[in-house]
Amino acid sequence: MKEHLLEVRDLRVSFDTYAGEVQAVRGVNFYLDSGETLAIVGESGCGKSVSVQTMMRLLPMPPARLKSGEIIYEGKDIAPLTDKEMENYRGKEFAMIFQDSMTSLNPTMRVGNQMCEGIVRHRKVSKEEARKIAVDMLGQVGIPNPEAAFRRYPHTMSGGQRQRVMIAMALSCNPKILIADEPTTALDVTMQAQILDIMNRLKDIHHTAIILITHDLGVVAQMADRIAVMYAGEIMESGDARQVFYQPSHPYTWGLLGAMPNLIQDVKSQLYTIPGTPPDLYAPPVGCPFAARCEYAMEACLKEEPPEFAVEGGHTSRCWLLDPRAPQVTPPEGIPALKKGGNDHE
């Protein structure tokens, strides 16, 4: 059996607050292979960022608490490692592009000095060699006159330029996994397209695996090889991009796809909306977490959490509608019909 570059198994993360325990991540499983892009999508607060920040040990503990789970990287479980041991992984093996580049860059340091810190630390080169690597990376991400950009402060750059700096900084130590947390949220459409093109091109050049965290399905369609749809701290559906876009099998995925505007729909028509609000993770519901918002919910959905049904070819979904005993339903207009998973489930 092929060994994945990264495999996360039964990850459970909570936050201890004065009001009680917030169960932010509840049994997440996913894997990542070298050179591929995995998109984790879902509404705000569903646990996307918490999952990957736990993997990189970026959450303060307490209040965060890793309750259980394995994080297998190149065959080794890194979940039990200390913060000191994780310093050898952050930047060198994993790198992260954060959502807000302005608050992620140190405003008191020149861009080049910030880049060189990590390069010297992880690549064991001289300061002069680190400077050459940093300037070269700034050029690779499309920043004009990288020599001058090396000496600039973050506040003198536009949002798009700062995001390019973040990409250059993340890739300067040749990490095997790049985590992009909403990398285009604050950018206009033109700059967003340029940033995505840069990430795709550099992925091909450096053969870097990418975990893309987003709620923008347009970005996912352009970038992802595989998709994991997350809701209320759980992955509800996963598969390759074509399967999830053209053969979605979970009502939550239908809702996300139905809410996307497209060029052929009537401009006067209303977009599909998912009714209700996400569940309170202080006290997660019994059964399927999406049941209260799902128009197809059955009695079983309210009483028992659905297993992971195999749809086809690595495509899985946690929905009782895939049980052969469930009634046939019709998804919203424009969403492909679901395929029954039969008895092949875990």
Secondary structure as GFF3:
##gff-version 3
##sequence-region A 1 346
A	DSSP	beta_strand	6	17	.	.	.	ID=ss1
A	DSSP	beta_strand	20	32	.	.	.	ID=ss2
A	DSSP	beta_strand	37	41	.	.	.	ID=ss3
A	DSSP	alpha_helix	48	55	.	.	.	ID=ss4
A	DSSP	beta_strand	64	73	.	.	.	ID=ss5
A	DSSP	beta_strand	76	77	.	.	.	ID=ss6
A	DSSP	alpha_helix	83	86	.	.	.	ID=ss7
A	DSSP	beta_strand	94	97	.	.	.	ID=ss8
A	DSSP	alpha_helix	101	104	.	.	.	ID=ss9
A	DSSP	alpha_helix	111	123	.	.	.	ID=ss10
A	DSSP	alpha_helix	127	140	.	.	.	ID=ss11
A	DSSP	alpha_helix	146	150	.	.	.	ID=ss12
A	DSSP	three_ten_helix	154	156	.	.	.	ID=ss13
A	DSSP	alpha_helix	159	171	.	.	.	ID=ss14
A	DSSP	beta_strand	177	181	.	.	.	ID=ss15
A	DSSP	alpha_helix	189	206	.	.	.	ID=ss16
A	DSSP	beta_strand	209	214	.	.	.	ID=ss17
A	DSSP	alpha_helix	217	223	.	.	.	ID=ss18
A	DSSP	beta_strand	226	231	.	.	.	ID=ss19
A	DSSP	beta_strand	234	240	.	.	.	ID=ss20
A	DSSP	alpha_helix	241	246	.	.	.	ID=ss21
A	DSSP	alpha_helix	251	258	.	.	.	ID=ss22
A	DSSP	three_ten_helix	291	293	.	.	.	ID=ss23
A	DSSP	alpha_helix	299	303	.	.	.	ID=ss24
A	DSSP	beta_strand	309	312	.	.	.	ID=ss25
A	DSSP	beta_strand	315	317	.	.	.	ID=ss26
A	DSSP	three_ten_helix	320	322	.	.	.	ID=ss27
###
